[in-house]
Amino acid sequence: MPRSKNTRPGRPGKQKRRQKPAARRAQRLVSPADREWIGGIFPTTARVDDGTQRYSPLVVLWLEVAEDVIVGSQLTPPTETDGVVGETLRQAMARPLMGRPRRPGAIRVATAELAAEVIAVVGESIPVHVAPTPELDEVVAAMNASLGDAGLGADAEGDDRSATLGALAPSPYLAQPGVQAASVERLFRACEVLHGAAPWTEVADGQTVRIDIPALEVEGRCLTVVGHTGDSRGFMLFDSEQAWNGFVDAAIEAEKTGRFPSVDGSWLVLGFERGADLPDAWRREIGRHGWPVAAADAYPLLMRFEGGLDRRPITDHDVQVTAAVSAAFAGFFLANRGVFATDAPFPVCETRSGLDDVEVRLCAPSHAFGLFDPTPVPAGESAPLAGMESGDLVDRVMNHAVQRFGRAWLAHMNAFQDAHGTPHLAVPWAMHDFDVDGQTAAASYLEAQGDRLPEEERAEIRAEMAAWLSIWEVTSVEPGEGLALRDVLTGERRTVRERTASRSLVVHDLALARVVDRDDGSYLSGLYPRVLPPDAGAAVIERVRRYLQRKRDVPIERLRGGRVGRYLIRRWEEAVAAQDAERRRSLRMTTPDGEPIMPTTDYYRIASYRSKEVRQRLREIPGVEPIDDRGRFHAIHDVGDGAPAGAEQRILGHATISGGKLALGAETVRRLDDLTARILPVCEDLVTFRRRHTIDPELDPVWRAHHEPGAADPATPPPTPEMQQVVLDFKRRHYATWADEALPALGGRTPREAVRTADGRREVDQLLRTMQNHEARAAGDQAFDFSEIRRELGLET
């Protein structure tokens, strides 16, 4: 029987939620501050019909020169120009069209009248210069060339020529092609409801909801709420979940490079703004039509973006979709707050009526949509989970678990740091080991279905129920065929058929896995994606034995069930994280002076047509030498007065002139500062700073792949058999006396002395396992065989 929304389990207690840094970055971009801004007011070739008059508007523009982005713009009738340039500047500083609120370092306008208007806003805190603004002339010329004589009135036909103007300024609703007053009124009424529900107070960044509106031909849209971190309030509506993920990736890239890359698709942004911050034309339009507003800071602002944050005009369809989504999502959120209170929610799919009875289907989280029956259901009812008899056995067991146990079963995801990233273990463990009130999902399904299941499926479930999660040591490997394994906790041994893992695992690797026994042999049924070497795994094994209070072999039955499994998973993930942290510390690269390597580059814009002059000035700086004739230089500095005679000079950094830009780069921040101090004084009148970009080698996998010690060099040929034999002979001589050498790892004892006690034998055995594991992973088929040393010391081989 499908569970209705009124019979779902009660709202769970609030859990501490991980914030999604990528999602937070996606919803706000930081632009550099303290740059020159230039502004002005210009005629346009467009026509506007606001219902009372028809005219060609003027456009006010403010441009941040260094980033070449419009930070403020406003359309205004020719009769209402007094103070509009200064007012647009004030709005741009408070709410720029791109980036965070900021003030310019300097301002340039074309006339003394405009300068006086600007000074009335900023006072003497910012230098105001009167000089030509050719950069804005070019923008306006391109805009008017695109617009031609396009009309922007409420009765205007959709015309792509309005796209350029739309990209420069958010026009009033009815000034955008085809938008109808009735649609906007519905949007404002829906936004009153949404603002009252205030989902941004509880919905974390990055949580997504799938949206389908059949009547409006909307399918698979992805909604994400904005405002949980306090930056703004509203939501973003993407074409699909894939488009949302692409936007997040682009925002992360923008943080690294300073520019938002182009992305596929488009998206709508609905935000609530202060009425005082809106242009006069917006307020006049809203007041004239009497559209309802929830509060003085809750004026709905709808925008469309595409590509690299390019703004496009909204359509009447956009307004209708946003109105339907706003009303439906408000009700969905209020009825299902628990869905957004945890990172492992019980999935919910409901059909709700928006305004004017437009039915909207909402599914949260969005990726759970496939769990639900696609058959439409009446408004106000929940969609049932997909049919029990459809799909493979895994799907049917998991669907049964959701219906039978609800949110309690979905808590299995909390056992993993990232259950979605470890599906090869998380799924079988959730089905066969994780239990709710003592019963697993598979056992419950077997009990419910009984004789209706084919015998082979019943046998499969019983075999999986007999398996257990444990730590398995690889004792031998036949690549591409299988592995010999030993359960270090129970002492059980298995030979498993496994083609994929047998190509990557080596002897003495420790794996967190389930092994299932079937009639035709044993197989891996769940494997954590990261293995541990013997030394790192030994600490986990010791902790698990203390937890189970068992020094000898653990009975298999004690490892079945969710409690011990959760403990194993938690300890394993901690060990993997500790190993990664240690590896990063050991690979931290430094300069010969001991400075951490942190490649850093400063980018400057060169004044128009002055690149040749900058290049000539660099040639005149002592120690700055051209690398080639394409504008690349390097700077030399001495190693110091105390350096030994004949010590080589070192490269301080590099300078590159290309495409009207100057880039200064060095391996460390201090070296870049020294390079800047040498180069900038001779050309600072010709260049303008734009941004600084720093690479952290610990966080940048591409940089590490090319620079870490031991990174593969594709130009290096593989060793010949003769070379391999030389290496093996060297290792035999090296290890010939190993058993009689005093080792710090053994407290100064020799291995031969240590094996005389039980504890010492365990220490030597562990040391040899670790050495053989590292050797096998590094040398593969040419690994040194430690069996002879083991026999000499009387240890198991």
C-alpha positions, -999 to 999 in steps of 0.1 A, spaced: 0 0 0 16 33 -10 25 55 20 7 88 19 23 120 31 2 119 62 15 85 73 52 90 69 74 87 99 76 118 120 101 145 115 135 135 127 156 156 150 178 182 134 212 168 125 244 188 120 247 191 83 278 194 63 278 225 43 285 221 6 315 244 -2 311 238 -39 274 248 -38 282 279 -17 309 289 -42 284 283 -70 260 309 -56 284 337 -51 315 349 -71 341 372 -56 354 399 -80 385 420 -73 380 453 -56 398 487 -57 398 491 -95 390 520 -118 353 523 -127 341 544 -156 305 556 -161 283 575 -183 248 579 -198 241 571 -235 212 571 -260 199 538 -274 182 528 -306 156 507 -288 120 517 -282 101 512 -250 63 513 -246 54 512 -209 17 516 -215 16 554 -210 43 566 -234 66 554 -261 102 565 -262 139 555 -268 154 551 -234 189 562 -223 212 536 -207 234 543 -177 265 521 -176 292 515 -150 322 494 -162 350 480 -140 379 484 -163 403 458 -149 378 430 -152 360 444 -182 326 437 -167 295 458 -164 289 464 -126 259 487 -129 233 497 -155 199 512 -157 174 522 -184 158 556 -179 134 578 -199 151 609 -215 130 631 -192 143 615 -160 180 619 -161 187 641 -131 209 623 -106 205 589 -124 242 584 -130 251 589 -94 222 568 -82 232 539 -105 267 542 -91 254 540 -55 234 509 -64 263 493 -83 286 497 -52 259 481 -30 247 454 -54 270 451 -84 258 430 -113 289 409 -110 307 400 -78 305 411 -42 296 447 -30 327 469 -33 339 504 -40 361 514 -69 396 527 -63 391 555 -88 363 568 -110 364 583 -145 336 601 -163 335 622 -195 322 655 -183 324 679 -153 286 677 -149 288 639 -144 318 643 -121 298 666 -98 269 641 -98 294 613 -87 311 634 -61 277 641 -45 275 603 -40 311 593 -30 324 626 -16 361 629 -14 367 593 -5 373 582 -41 393 601 -67 371 613 -96 387 621 -129 372 638 -159 386 622 -191 373 604 -222 356 570 -217 362 552 -251 357 518 -234 321 526 -228 316 542 -263 326 508 -277 301 489 -255 273 512 -264 281 511 -301 281 473 -301 248 473 -281 230 497 -305 243 478 -335 227 447 -321 195 464 -311 187 483 -343 153 496 -337 140 468 -315 109 475 -295 109 466 -258 73 473 -249 48 449 -234 34 443 -269 68 437 -286 74 404 -303 102 383 -291 134 395 -308 169 382 -303 182 417 -309 171 426 -274 195 400 -259 224 425 -258 204 450 -238 191 423 -215 226 412 -208 235 447 -196 206 455 -173 176 437 -157 147 455 -174 113 458 -158 92 427 -164 69 442 -190 98 458 -208 110 423 -218 97 408 -250 63 390 -247 60 391 -208 24 395 -198 11 415 -168 -12 386 -158 18 362 -156 38 386 -135 9 391 -111 7 353 -106 45 353 -99 42 380 -73 13 362 -56 33 329 -55 63 347 -42 43 360 -13 37 324 -3 73 313 -9 87 342 12 64 332 40 76 296 39 113 309 39 128 275 29 163 291 28 163 291 66 165 253 67 175 240 32 213 237 30 232 248 0 235 220 -26 203 201 -18 184 196 -50 147 190 -59 136 176 -93 107 196 -109 83 184 -136 53 205 -149 36 186 -177 11 214 -185 41 237 -192 62 211 -209 88 212 -181 106 179 -174 136 171 -152 144 207 -141 167 209 -110 159 234 -82 184 244 -56 176 269 -28 198 300 -23 203 318 10 212 293 37 245 311 43 228 345 44 240 358 11 206 361 -6 172 345 -6 154 326 -34 162 297 -57 179 287 -89 162 265 -115 184 246 -139 176 227 -170 187 194 -154 207 181 -124 236 176 -148 234 213 -157 235 222 -120 266 200 -115 282 217 -145 275 251 -129 291 241 -96 322 229 -114 324 262 -133 321 282 -101 350 262 -86 370 269 -117 361 306 -114 376 307 -79 409 294 -93 411 315 -124 391 346 -116 368 341 -146 336 321 -149 339 296 -178 312 290 -203 288 263 -193 261 245 -213 224 254 -209 207 282 -191 191 288 -157 166 310 -139 174 329 -107 146 341 -84 157 364 -57 141 388 -32 155 423 -32 150 455 -12 126 478 -29 150 507 -22 177 490 -43 156 485 -74 157 510 -103 130 536 -104 115 520 -135 109 487 -116 92 504 -87 70 525 -110 59 494 -129 51 474 -97 32 503 -82 12 510 -114 0 474 -116 -5 469 -78 14 436 -77 15 423 -41 49 423 -22 54 404 10 78 429 26 100 459 19 129 436 13 109 410 -6 105 423 -41 107 393 -65 135 397 -91 136 370 -119 166 367 -142 178 343 -168 215 334 -174 233 312 -198 269 304 -208 295 324 -188 270 343 -166 256 361 -196 222 376 -187 193 371 -212 158 385 -213 132 364 -195 101 351 -214 65 348 -204 70 310 -201 98 317 -176 75 337 -155 47 311 -156 72 283 -147 87 303 -118 52 312 -104 41 275 -105 73 263 -89 73 290 -62 38 282 -49 42 244 -52 77 243 -36 65 264 -6 39 238 2 62 209 -5 88 223 19 64 230 47 50 194 45 84 177 42 109 197 63 125 164 74 137 158 39 160 188 42 171 181 78 196 153 70 222 143 44 205 109 41 168 118 37 139 95 31 131 103 -6 97 120 -13 79 125 -45 47 145 -45 23 162 -70 12 197 -58 -9 224 -73 7 257 -80 -14 288 -86 -44 284 -110 -43 246 -104 -11 240 -124 2 207 -112 39 204 -103 56 171 -94 85 176 -69 110 149 -59 137 153 -32 165 145 -34 164 149 -71 186 118 -78 159 96 -61 134 102 -89 140 68 -104 128 51 -72 92 63 -78 65 50 -100 63 73 -131 25 70 -133 10 105 -126 -9 108 -93 -35 133 -83 -24 166 -67 -19 164 -30 -9 127 -31 26 111 -29 39 90 -57 44 53 -47 78 37 -49 85 18 -81 68 -16 -85 83 -43 -64 83 -69 -92 102 -47 -116 139 -44 -120 167 -67 -108 169 -83 -73 190 -55 -59 165 -28 -69 136 -48 -55 153 -54 -22 162 -18 -18 127 -6 -28 112 -31 -3 136 -17 24 124 19 18 88 9 20 92 -14 50 116 6 72 114 41 58 139 66 71 153 42 96 168 21 68 181 50 48 203 58 79 227 32 66 242 60 44 254 77 76 278 48 82 300 60 53 316 94 49 304 92 13 280 63 6 275 75 -30 312 73 -36 315 37 -22 286 19 -39 305 -14 -43 305 -18 -6 277 5 6 249 -12 -14 256 -49 -4 263 -39 32 231 -19 34 211 -49 20 226 -78 39 244 -64 70 227 -32 82 197 -41 103 167 -22 116 154 -37 148 174 -68 142 163 -75 107 182 -68 74 166 -56 42 173 -89 24 160 -110 53 128 -89 54 123 -92 16 129 -130 17 103 -133 45 78 -111 27 81 -127 -7 85 -163 4 78 -189 -22 70 -163 -48 107 -159 -55 125 -182 -79 148 -208 -62 179 -191 -76 170 -158 -60 162 -174 -26 196 -192 -28 214 -159 -37 198 -141 -7 207 -169 17 243 -169 4 246 -132 9 231 -134 44 258 -159 53 286 -136 44 301 -110 67 321 -78 65 357 -81 77 394 -73 70 409 -96 45 446 -100 38 458 -108 2 480 -139 5 486 -145 -32 475 -130 -65 468 -144 -100 463 -113 -120 431 -113 -141 419 -145 -124 416 -144 -87 430 -139 -52 438 -159 -21 425 -142 10 428 -146 48 403 -130 72 427 -116 98 399 -115 124 383 -149 120 412 -168 105 389 -180 76 406 -184 42 391 -181 7 402 -182 -29 379 -158 -48 373 -154 -85 379 -117 -92 393 -103 -124 393 -66 -117 407 -64 -82 433 -91 -89 449 -67 -114 454 -40 -88 459 -57 -54 493 -71 -43 504 -96 -16 497 -84 20 473 -57 10 445 -54 35 410 -49 22 377 -42 39 353 -66 21 325 -91 21 332 -126 6 302 -147 -4 303 -184 -9 282 -199 -38 279 -233 -53 305 -225 -80 330 -208 -57 337 -177 -36 334 -141 -48 339 -106 -35 305 -91 -26 314 -57 -15 349 -40 -15 358 -7 0 376 12 -28 408 19 -8 431 -8 6 456 -3 34 492 -16 37 500 -39 66 515 -13 89 485 11 86 460 -18 87 476 -33 119 463 -4 140 428 -9 127 429 -46 134 441 -39 170 413 -14 176 387 -38 163 400 -67 185 398 -44 215 363 -34 206 353 -70 203 374 -79 234 389 -108 214 426 -116 211 421 -149 193 400 -157 162 366 -139 163 335 -160 158 319 -152 124 286 -146 140 300 -116 159 308 -98 127 273 -101 112 250 -72 117 252 -34 114 268 -25 148 302 -41 142 300 -31 105 296 5 114 326 4 137 347 -13 110 338 12 84 344 42 106 379 29 117 388 21 81 379 55 68 399 71 96 429 51 87 426 60 50 423 97 59 454 95 82 474 78 55 464 104 29 474 132 54 508 116 61 514 112 24 506 149 17 530 159 45 558 137 31 553 151 -4 553 187 7 579 202 -16 602 231 -7 628 252 -24 665 248 -15 659 276 10 632 255 28 603 276 16 571 256 8 565 256 -30 533 275 -38 534 285 -75 519 320 -77 512 344 -106 502 380 -107 484 393 -138 485 429 -151 468 446 -180 491 467 -201 479 501 -213 468 501 -250 497 498 -275 524 499 -248 535 462 -247 566 470 -268 576 497 -243 571 474 -213 593 447 -231 620 473 -237 620 485 -200 623 449 -188 654 444 -209 671 473 -191 666 458 -156 698 441 -143 694 404 -139 662 402 -161 671 384 -193 649 375 -223 643 338 -228 631 342 -264 618 369 -287 581 362 -278 580 383 -246 593 358 -221 619 367 -195 634 352 -164 649 370 -135 682 359 -119 692 364 -83 724 354 -64 723 327 -39 738 350 -13 771 365 -1 777 335 22 774 309 -6 805 289 -15 826 301 -44 813 289 -77 777 284 -64 752 287 -92 727 316 -95 691 307 -92 659 317 -110 638 342 -91 608 340 -114 595 346 -148 578 375 -167 556 369 -198 541 396 -221 513 384 -243 480 397 -256 483 431 -239 489 414 -205 519 410 -182 522 379 -160 548 377 -132 552 342 -118 574 324 -92 575 292 -72 568 309 -38 549 340 -27 581 355 -12 599 351 -45 570 366 -64 571 396 -40 608 400 -46 603 397 -84 575 423 -82 597 447 -62 623 445 -90 601 448 -121 571 469 -111 588 502 -103 601 505 -139 567 499 -156 540 507 -130 528 536 -151 521 513 -179 503 484 -162 472 478 -140 470 449 -115 442 425 -122 444 394 -100 467 369 -83 464 331 -88 480 306 -64 483 269 -68 484 248 -36 503 216 -46 485 197 -18 451 204 -34 458 205 -71 460 169 -85 471 180 -120 501 199 -105 510 169 -83 508 145 -112 535 165 -131 558 176 -102 557 151 -74 589 130 -68 584 97 -86 558 110 -111 558 88 -142 579 101 -171 563 88 -203 597 94 -220 615 70 -198 617 35 -214 609 4 -193 639 -13 -178 655 -41 -198 657 -77 -183 694 -72 -178 687 -40 -157 660 -58 -137 684 -86 -129 711 -61 -117 685 -46 -94 675 -80 -79 711 -90 -74 717 -57 -55 686 -64 -33 698 -100 -25 732 -86 -13 714 -58 7 691 -82 25 717 -109 31 726 -95 65 692 -80 73 683 -106 100 714 -96 120 712 -58 118 699 -38 148 667 -20 136 651 11 152 617 -4 143 625 -33 167 638 -11 195 674 -16 185 672 -54 184 681 -75 154 653 -95 138 670 -127 149 670 -115 185 634 -103 183 618 -136 171 629 -152 204 597 -138 221 561 -140 210 557 -102 208 589 -99 189 578 -126 164 547 -106 157 567 -74 153 591 -90 128 563 -107 109 545 -74 106 577 -56 95 583 -82 68 547 -81 56 550 -43 52 583 -46 33 570 -72 10 538 -53 3 557 -21 -6 581 -41 -27 553 -58 -46 535 -26 -53 567 -8 -64 584 -36 -84 555 -58 -96 568 -91 -111 604 -81 -102 597 -77 -65 622 -93 -41 610 -125 -24 613 -124 14 604 -160 18 641 -171 24 644 -145 53 612 -158 68 624 -194 67 657 -184 82 639 -168 111 614 -196 115 584 -175 104 554 -187 84 560 -182 47 
